[in-house]
Amino acid sequence: MMNDANEGKLIFDKFFTESNLKCNRKKEFEKYISDRIPFIMSLSRSSNDTRHNGLVPMWKMYGDSFKGCRLRFGYNELTNHIDGLKSQKYEISLDKCEYAKSNDVKKIIKDMNKQHNNEIDNSNLLNKAVFTKLHHWEYENEWRIMILEKPENVRKKFSANRVIQYIKFDIPITCLKEIMLGPLT
């Protein structure tokens, strides 16, 4: 359900194809992720000023043809909430996306291999894949929340002629700082 066809694949494809141990690494990673499904919530971090609140491409791509609303959460309140979930044994992380050119991706893969002496670090691999995007998406200034969820907690709905998997993720109202309506709402 992401707008970028390379979403999540940018690191995985390079990591598994450029690795001497690609078969074993891929099997190890599939085993690591077999009992959990990663879900991603996309956020854009902005300051309190309103210069970027009306970015047309953001409303067009994410605002249902310039309709809908944007929710602004307090960063400190949101990070405190996520830290609280971590202490409850949730596998969750909040981080800023890293924007990379093709050469940067190669360097990331090389550094990951060097850092772990060709031993796979599945958690690091998953985080690098989730939080790395191509550089031309940099204007989104995207932050993400990634949650690893057990299959029995995944919900499903039918929309746009396909089944969509999702999870319930509550954010306390105390984290909400602003609701902005789209230009054509």
C-alpha positions in Angstrom: 0.0 0.0 0.0 3.0 2.3 -0.5 3.4 4.9 -3.2 6.9 3.9 -4.2 7.3 0.6 -6.1 10.8 0.2 -4.5 9.4 0.5 -1.0 11.2 -1.9 1.2 12.9 -3.6 -1.8 15.7 -1.1 -2.2 17.9 -2.7 0.5 16.6 -6.3 0.4 17.2 -6.8 -3.3 20.7 -5.5 -3.2 21.5 -7.2 0.1 20.5 -10.7 -1.1 21.8 -10.4 -4.6 25.2 -8.9 -3.7 25.9 -11.3 -0.9 28.1 -14.4 -1.3 25.8 -16.2 1.1 22.6 -15.0 -0.4 20.7 -18.3 -0.2 21.5 -18.9 3.4 20.9 -15.2 4.3 17.6 -15.1 2.6 16.5 -18.3 4.4 17.7 -17.0 7.7 15.8 -13.7 7.2 12.6 -15.5 6.1 12.8 -17.6 9.3 13.3 -14.5 11.4 10.2 -12.8 9.9 8.1 -15.9 9.6 6.0 -15.4 12.8 5.7 -11.6 12.5 4.4 -9.2 9.8 5.9 -5.7 9.5 3.4 -2.8 9.3 4.5 0.7 8.6 2.9 4.0 9.5 4.1 7.0 7.5 4.6 10.4 9.1 6.2 13.7 8.0 8.1 15.6 10.6 7.6 19.3 10.4 8.2 22.3 12.6 5.5 24.4 14.1 5.7 26.9 11.2 3.1 26.5 8.5 5.3 26.9 5.4 5.0 23.2 4.4 1.5 22.5 5.7 0.0 23.0 2.3 2.4 21.1 0.1 0.4 20.3 -3.0 2.1 17.0 -3.8 1.4 15.7 -0.3 -2.3 16.6 -0.5 -2.6 15.1 -4.0 -0.9 11.8 -3.1 -2.2 11.3 0.4 -5.3 13.5 0.7 -7.8 11.7 -1.6 -7.6 14.4 -4.4 -6.9 17.3 -2.0 -9.7 16.2 0.4 -9.4 14.7 3.8 -7.4 15.8 6.8 -3.9 15.9 8.2 -3.2 15.0 11.8 -0.2 16.6 13.6 1.1 14.8 16.6 3.5 16.1 19.2 6.9 14.5 18.6 7.8 14.2 22.3 4.4 12.8 23.2 4.5 10.3 20.3 8.0 9.1 21.2 7.0 8.7 24.8 4.0 6.6 23.7 6.1 4.4 21.5 8.8 4.0 24.3 5.9 2.9 26.6 4.8 0.3 24.0 8.4 -1.0 23.8 8.4 -1.5 27.5 5.2 -3.7 27.0 7.2 -6.0 24.7 5.9 -4.5 21.5 8.4 -4.7 18.6 8.1 -1.2 17.4 10.4 1.5 16.2 10.1 5.2 15.2 12.8 6.7 13.0 13.5 9.1 10.2 13.8 7.7 6.7 17.2 7.8 5.1 17.2 9.0 1.5 19.7 7.3 -0.7 21.0 7.3 -4.3 21.9 4.0 -6.0 25.6 4.5 -5.0 24.5 5.2 -1.4 22.6 1.9 -1.3 25.7 0.0 -2.4 27.7 1.6 0.3 25.0 0.8 2.9 25.1 -2.9 1.9 28.9 -2.9 1.9 29.0 -1.4 5.4 26.4 -3.8 6.7 28.4 -6.8 5.4 31.7 -5.3 6.8 30.1 -4.5 10.2 28.8 -8.0 10.7 31.6 -9.9 9.2 29.1 -11.5 6.8 26.9 -12.6 9.7 23.4 -11.5 9.1 21.8 -9.1 11.6 18.1 -9.6 10.7 16.8 -6.7 12.9 19.3 -4.3 11.4 18.5 -5.5 7.8 14.7 -5.1 8.4 15.2 -1.6 9.9 17.5 -0.5 7.0 14.9 -1.8 4.5 12.0 -0.1 6.1 13.7 3.3 6.8 15.6 3.7 3.5 14.0 5.3 0.4 15.2 6.6 -2.9 16.5 10.2 -2.7 13.7 11.7 -5.0 11.2 11.1 -2.1 13.2 13.3 0.2 10.7 16.2 0.0 8.3 14.1 2.1 10.6 14.4 5.1 9.2 11.1 6.2 9.4 9.4 9.5 8.0 6.0 10.1 6.6 3.8 12.8 7.3 0.1 12.2 5.5 -2.5 14.1 6.1 -6.2 13.9 2.8 -7.9 14.6 1.8 -11.6 15.1 -0.3 -13.0 12.3 -3.2 -13.7 14.7 -3.5 -9.9 15.4 -3.7 -8.9 11.7 -7.1 -7.7 10.5 -8.3 -7.8 6.9 -10.7 -5.7 4.8 -11.7 -5.7 1.2 -11.1 -2.5 -0.7 -10.4 -1.5 -4.3 -10.9 -5.2 -5.4 -8.3 -6.6 -3.1 -7.8 -7.8 0.5 -5.9 -5.3 2.6 -4.2 -6.4 5.8 -4.0 -3.9 8.6 -3.6 -3.7 12.4 -5.2 -1.6 15.0 -2.8 1.0 16.3 -4.1 3.5 18.8 -2.4 6.8 19.4 -3.7 8.6 22.5 -5.6 11.9 21.9 -3.0 13.6 24.2 -0.5 13.2 21.3 -2.7 15.0 18.8 -1.8 18.7 18.4 -3.6 19.8 15.2 -6.2 18.7 12.6 -5.8 20.4 9.2 -8.4 20.0 6.5 -7.4 19.5 2.9 -7.8 22.4 0.4 -10.9 20.8 -1.3 -12.5 19.4 1.9 
